[in-house]
Amino acid sequence: MLEDLGALDRYRWTGHVGILGRHSRLWHEIDKVLSLFGATRRKGRIGYRDFIGKTDMGDPTNSLSGGGLVRSYGGWEAVSRFRKEHITCIDDERILGGLSL
């Protein structure tokens, strides 16, 4: 796990560095993302980085490691309840937001 936002800014194996203009790849939707945070690339990068910086990287509840869907939905008890109620969960809300079918 990365220690802080500065480490994330330098970690080349994420889309984050592409959005910041470092180690970008053709498949990075840089302009689309930056347009959500500012009218120009420069303002978009400032707004984007500020938004990402508001995440408490030291908060273990923000961790995307381990547990997958079971962890996302509150453990095996919650998953069992979903099965009994015939609720199918196909996503991980920590990444995609809520979507249940």
C-alpha positions as CSV (number, residue, x, y, z in Angstrom):
1,M,0.0,0.0,0.0
2,L,1.3,3.5,-0.8
3,E,2.1,5.7,2.1
4,D,0.8,9.1,0.9
5,L,-0.5,11.1,-2.1
6,G,3.1,11.9,-3.1
7,A,3.9,8.2,-3.5
8,L,0.7,7.7,-5.5
9,D,1.8,10.6,-7.8
10,R,5.0,8.7,-8.6
11,Y,3.5,5.2,-8.8
12,R,3.6,4.5,-12.5
13,W,1.3,1.5,-12.5
14,T,-2.0,3.5,-12.0
15,G,-4.1,5.7,-14.2
16,H,-3.5,8.4,-11.6
17,V,-0.1,9.2,-13.0
18,G,-1.5,9.3,-16.5
19,I,-4.1,11.9,-15.5
20,L,-1.4,14.0,-13.9
21,G,0.5,13.8,-17.2
22,R,3.2,11.3,-16.2
23,H,3.5,7.8,-17.7
24,S,0.3,8.3,-19.7
25,R,-1.0,5.5,-22.0
26,L,-3.2,5.8,-25.1
27,W,-6.1,4.2,-23.3
28,H,-6.2,6.8,-20.5
29,E,-9.2,9.1,-20.9
30,I,-7.3,12.0,-19.5
31,D,-9.3,14.9,-21.0
32,K,-12.6,13.3,-20.1
33,V,-11.6,12.9,-16.5
34,L,-9.9,16.4,-16.2
35,S,-13.0,18.0,-17.7
36,L,-14.9,16.9,-14.6
37,F,-12.5,19.0,-12.4
38,G,-11.8,22.1,-14.4
39,A,-12.2,24.0,-17.7
40,T,-8.5,23.6,-18.7
41,R,-6.1,20.7,-18.3
42,R,-4.1,22.7,-15.7
43,K,-7.2,23.5,-13.7
44,G,-8.5,20.0,-14.1
45,R,-5.3,18.5,-12.8
46,I,-5.3,20.8,-9.8
47,G,-9.0,20.0,-9.0
48,Y,-8.5,16.3,-9.6
49,R,-5.4,16.1,-7.4
50,D,-7.2,18.1,-4.7
51,F,-10.2,15.6,-4.9
52,I,-7.9,12.6,-4.6
53,G,-6.0,14.3,-1.8
54,K,-9.2,14.5,0.3
55,T,-9.2,10.7,0.6
56,D,-7.6,9.5,3.9
57,M,-5.1,7.0,2.6
58,G,-4.3,5.9,6.1
59,D,-8.0,5.0,6.8
60,P,-8.2,1.2,6.5
61,T,-11.9,1.4,5.5
62,N,-10.7,3.0,2.3
63,S,-8.4,0.1,1.4
64,L,-9.2,-1.7,-1.8
65,S,-7.1,-4.7,-0.8
66,G,-8.5,-8.0,0.4
67,G,-12.0,-9.3,0.9
68,G,-13.5,-8.4,-2.5
69,L,-17.3,-8.5,-2.8
70,V,-17.8,-10.3,0.5
71,R,-16.0,-7.5,2.4
72,S,-17.8,-4.8,0.3
73,Y,-21.3,-6.2,1.2
74,G,-20.6,-6.5,5.0
75,G,-19.3,-10.1,5.3
76,W,-20.7,-13.6,4.8
77,E,-23.8,-12.9,6.8
78,A,-24.9,-10.1,4.5
79,V,-24.0,-12.2,1.4
80,S,-26.1,-15.1,2.8
81,R,-29.1,-12.7,3.3
82,F,-28.7,-11.5,-0.3
83,R,-28.8,-15.1,-1.5
84,K,-31.9,-15.9,0.5
85,E,-33.6,-12.7,-0.9
86,H,-32.4,-13.6,-4.4
87,I,-30.4,-10.4,-4.7
88,T,-27.5,-10.6,-7.1
89,C,-24.5,-8.4,-6.6
90,I,-22.1,-8.1,-9.5
91,D,-19.9,-5.2,-8.6
92,D,-17.6,-3.9,-5.9
93,E,-19.0,-0.5,-4.7
94,R,-15.6,0.6,-3.6
95,I,-14.7,0.9,-7.2
96,L,-17.8,1.2,-9.4
97,G,-20.5,2.6,-7.0
98,G,-23.7,0.8,-6.3
99,L,-25.3,-1.5,-8.9
100,S,-27.4,-4.4,-7.9
101,L,-29.5,-6.6,-10.3
